[in-house]
């Protein structure tokens, strides 16, 4: 079930961020992404604590990405990593370029 839950959210052209709402790194990632002009339905924050399978989801994310911490960011089915990786991508100027390439922005 955890595998199907995660895989159903990772889609071409879409950004999926697996979060825990109380996590400061998750909130930082959410804030940064929420400031960008995404097309409708191409940005999803997935609260992994809203399900009884939180631990299983984290185990599966670890299997996919080598880490089970939140947030876990996927863009266009590609694993970007966690908050530090994501913020670094933004600071290098690669985030907007990548989001435009996958057609996620207005």
C-alpha positions as CSV (number, residue, x, y, z in Angstrom):
1,X,0.0,0.0,0.0
2,X,2.8,2.5,0.8
3,X,4.4,1.8,-2.5
4,X,1.2,2.4,-4.4
5,X,0.5,5.6,-2.3
6,X,3.9,7.1,-3.2
7,X,4.0,5.9,-6.8
8,X,0.6,7.4,-7.5
9,X,1.8,10.8,-6.7
10,X,5.1,10.7,-8.6
11,X,4.1,11.7,-12.2
12,X,5.6,13.2,-15.3
13,X,5.6,17.0,-15.3
14,X,4.5,17.2,-11.7
15,X,6.3,18.2,-8.4
16,X,5.4,15.9,-5.5
17,X,6.8,16.8,-2.0
18,X,6.4,14.2,0.8
19,X,6.1,16.2,4.0
20,X,5.5,16.1,7.7
21,X,3.6,19.4,8.6
22,X,5.5,20.0,11.8
23,X,8.9,19.6,10.2
24,X,10.8,23.0,9.8
25,X,12.6,21.7,6.7
26,X,9.3,20.7,5.1
27,X,7.8,24.1,5.9
28,X,10.8,25.8,4.3
29,X,10.5,23.7,1.1
30,X,6.7,24.4,1.0
31,X,7.2,28.1,1.4
32,X,9.8,28.3,-1.4
33,X,7.6,26.3,-3.8
34,X,4.4,28.1,-2.8
35,X,5.8,31.3,-4.1
36,X,6.2,30.0,-7.6
37,X,3.5,30.2,-10.3
38,X,2.7,26.5,-10.8
39,X,0.0,25.4,-13.3
40,X,-3.1,23.9,-11.6
41,X,-2.5,20.4,-10.3
42,X,1.3,20.2,-10.9
43,X,2.4,20.8,-7.4
44,X,1.3,18.5,-4.6
45,X,2.4,18.5,-0.9
46,X,1.7,15.0,0.4
47,X,1.3,14.8,4.2
48,X,2.7,11.4,5.1
49,X,1.4,11.7,8.7
50,X,-2.2,11.8,7.5
51,X,-2.1,8.1,7.0
52,X,-1.6,5.1,9.3
53,X,1.2,4.0,7.0
54,X,3.7,6.8,7.8
55,X,6.5,4.4,8.7
56,X,5.9,2.2,5.7
57,X,5.9,5.2,3.4
58,X,9.2,6.4,4.9
59,X,10.7,2.9,4.5
60,X,9.6,2.9,0.8
61,X,11.0,6.5,0.3
62,X,14.3,5.2,1.8
63,X,14.3,2.4,-0.7
64,X,13.8,4.9,-3.5
65,X,16.0,7.7,-2.3
66,X,18.4,6.3,0.3
67,X,16.8,8.5,3.0
68,X,13.6,8.4,4.9
69,X,13.5,11.9,6.3
70,X,11.1,14.6,5.2
71,X,10.7,16.4,3.0
72,X,11.4,14.2,-0.1
73,X,11.1,16.1,-3.4
74,X,10.3,14.6,-6.7
75,X,10.2,16.5,-10.0
76,X,9.0,15.0,-13.2
77,X,9.5,11.5,-11.6
78,X,13.1,12.4,-10.7
79,X,14.2,12.4,-7.1
80,X,15.7,15.8,-6.1
81,X,16.3,14.9,-2.5
82,X,15.5,16.7,0.7
83,X,15.4,20.3,1.8
84,X,19.1,21.0,1.6
85,X,19.4,19.5,-1.9
86,X,16.3,21.4,-3.0
87,X,17.5,24.8,-1.6
88,X,20.9,24.3,-3.2
89,X,19.3,23.7,-6.5
90,X,17.3,26.9,-6.1
91,X,20.4,28.9,-5.0
92,X,22.3,27.6,-8.1
93,X,19.5,28.9,-10.3
94,X,18.6,25.5,-11.5
95,X,15.1,25.2,-10.0
96,X,13.3,27.6,-12.2
97,X,15.0,26.3,-15.3
98,X,14.1,22.7,-14.4
99,X,10.5,23.6,-13.6
100,X,10.1,25.5,-16.9
101,X,11.6,22.5,-18.8
102,X,9.0,20.1,-17.4
103,X,6.2,22.6,-18.1
104,X,5.1,23.0,-14.5
105,X,5.0,26.8,-14.4
106,X,2.5,29.2,-15.9
